[in-house]
């Protein structure tokens, strides 16, 4: 019954066309000391000549145009977004007073669209991913947009895993849905960061996809999903994109818990017997990389013969499988392996590669010691 | 016969008193990137407020006075020596055109003394050692001076080992000589850097001393030893401290091989059936440290609870037994152990602690790549 009511709010069509929504609110504590509070990784040219944000926007724009691009970011980064994306109308930077994770982020974009367009397709992507073939991505997004329009589903972009990656989340899929150029599957459940053994089974079993955190849905469908799974968030943001927005937004955001789309919406839906809206995973095959931590750099930069991924002037003697970022500086490695070495802005990180996910603990330690100047 | 002839050159007394001779010609390639070609470690305040050279001079001066202190160094470091030791008469910096290791260094000082004083006691010490109790050292040196005067021996300062140190050389001693406040022993042979197992036996057996590289002898006795063991060096330097010194010195030094006192004189003597002059080892017990590589720093600086020896602003998470030198900089260690991390002058070293002796290989690699700016 509840499902039917939630579904009932959804309009038949998305009259507002298709919007790209880039979520650029991250703190990137795992990229310390390069990523800082003032300049998180999405604003940095980690992967190439342009920042991750600029690359993300350039991948979407041929499909959605600058006039239909939204970037959701935190107040302290709004200026950086406008500076880095000068072609985007500045009012399309949706400013969150503080970061409250992706559920709030996507919800705010949905409210903005609801207030201005009634409804539209939303292509929701993080700002910090790397995709090598943008054309493939756009074709997958177009498939997703058609599917989202036609079925009123939450469409998840899943990538067929090519290696037993333990740092990603996985989507377990069920039966294949009929039709469509890109294979689409029902979503069964979600698995966060598996062990290597489990990840190997996932790769071999062909029933699991990497969860890219890229989604396609109609604003109205997502709002219905919020109504069902996070009604407080839905209520708090209702109508917040009207003219009195800034002050109300500050008040509202202070009261929000930081919850991701996955935890707040997708995982609860996956546990329901009759999820409405439904979730569909597109299974695509392209070079996609969640630049989640320094450990991702070898995939991004490539390696020398000893497995070292390097952005520095390097002298390496018996050093293997290290990640080194210290542009302009000489770095000598001697007899070490599986290390991450980053020197940036007066702070040096030396970290076991297996602990890349824990770099945020360093930033927490800095806060505790009141060494915030290094954050 | 040869022994008697060599011994016959030795005068009965050393009329010139006692000279301190500091050997400060080292390149300190094992302290890269802190120690550089232009500023080797002896000029750096690694241990405390003063440089190792200044500390070395201050330990000797209450005993020998500034007017009886000689510092032997390379031409490119003479100015630094004079600047760091302003109380020492500048002409007492004996300048080697190029570094040729300690045999040439001590021989040059012996020639200088022979030319000006005829004979004198020489206390020969490296510039890069740390001694915690200077009073104890001076008492040992005074014992050595009396012994050297009385017996016309080469007196070696040996320290009773307190741990199975594998980075030091050891003196194996024979029978104890009669008399003297400080126990003195005949020298049997020398052992370089033993394995841990062997070093343990040395510590347990009480027949081995750390070879400190500090020596006491009469200039005439040492010249006689050179005559016997390194006659070419002795001949090449004969009279070199006369007035035409600089030009001749350059020519002479170009032809010299870099050989240490130990290899060139002491070890050959120890293999002779009738060594003349004889060698005597004083067995002293004091806190002495050969600051030979970064691995020595824990003894010098002390450690935190996790065994980290640190000169930096440190955030340490699950990090053990590391040596960190990066003054003024923030360093974060995460999940690493047994590393040496040094950031200095635009160059960063990350090195396995067990490879501290191989840091010079980095400097050799820099030479090969023509990155000499970092040397």
Interface residues (C-beta under 8 A of the other chain):
Chain A: X32 X33 X313 X315 X317 X318 X326 X329 X330 X331 X332 X333 X334 X335 X336 X339 X341 X343 X346 X347 X348 X349 X350 X351 X352 X354 X355 X358 X359 X361 X362 X365 X366 X369 X371 X374
Chain B: X32 X33 X313 X315 X317 X318 X326 X329 X330 X331 X332 X333 X334 X335 X336 X339 X341 X343 X346 X347 X348 X349 X350 X351 X352 X354 X355 X358 X359 X361 X362 X365 X366 X369 X371 X374
